[in-house]
Amino acid sequence: MEYEHITHSFEPVYDENSRILILGTLPSVASRENNFYYGHKQNRFWKLLAHLLDEPLPETIDEKKHMLLKNHIAIWDVIQSCDIKGSSDSSIRNVEPTDIRKILVTADIKQIYANGNKAGQLYKKYQLPLTGKEAVVLPSTSPANAAWTFDKLCVAWTQINLIND
């Protein structure tokens, strides 16, 4: 598979009431095709959040946005553009980071979470110097992270609810 230069093509989800920010790396091929976050059918992000928030599983983009904003959750990605092979985070190079400060000046973000180790590494390298806010790295909801069962992810991700109470 060849490298392709990808530029993030959709906006973050947040409003002035957002209190936690969850960051991924860059939308996958499926997410780019669906024009929204965590678009791969086997990515467990939406199922996991719905379970933790005791909400029905959102199906449409509007339902997903509503669930996030209702629960004071913002989402975006660490990368604005990069070179990548398919959806492989391990192939990422030539990174241009997003500027998450626009979320931080609008919303009183209490905690930032990285969805997976790669998002955490990239946040630490590119975002932390700009924000001064540490991110908590959570296990990736990607289907590539098969070592983590849904039940194990639920336990690890439970801490996001602490801010939402």
Salt bridges, closest charged atoms under 4 A:
GLU11 OE1 - LYS102 NZ 3.32
GLU55 OE2 - LYS70 NZ 2.96
ASP77 OD2 - HIS8 NE2 2.72
ASP83 OD1 - HIS5 ND1 2.83
ASP99 OD1 - ARG101 NE 2.81
ASP108 OD2 - LYS110 NZ 2.70
